[in-house]
Amino acid sequence: MREVRTGRHPEHAACYMAEQVAAHQVQSEAPTVVMRTKADYAAHVRWRQDGWLNRPGRARKPLVEIASAVYQVQGGKIVRYDIQIDRKGQECQLIDEASD
């Protein structure tokens, strides 16, 4: 699975996943469940997302989002996973930005 989650070979997700996988997106403000297919999963594989905070009249600043996932396996295939996103880490980056 490491080869899939790192983004090196997301197309290998089909080897590990059931036909339909319930993706539980754990967010305190709006928890959701998305049904993923093997192709959907391969298309959205990311562990850490890096971006830029655009600041008018100032230099852009890096912005990072980190997430983790817990997988449920049945019959040797992933049937469900829960993703937790570090929203507090994002909030702290934005608060630090406001105090600059």
Helices and strands as residue ranges (DSSP letters): H 2-5, G 10-15, E 17-26, E 32-36, H 38-44, E 48-53, E 61-74, E 77-85, H 87-99
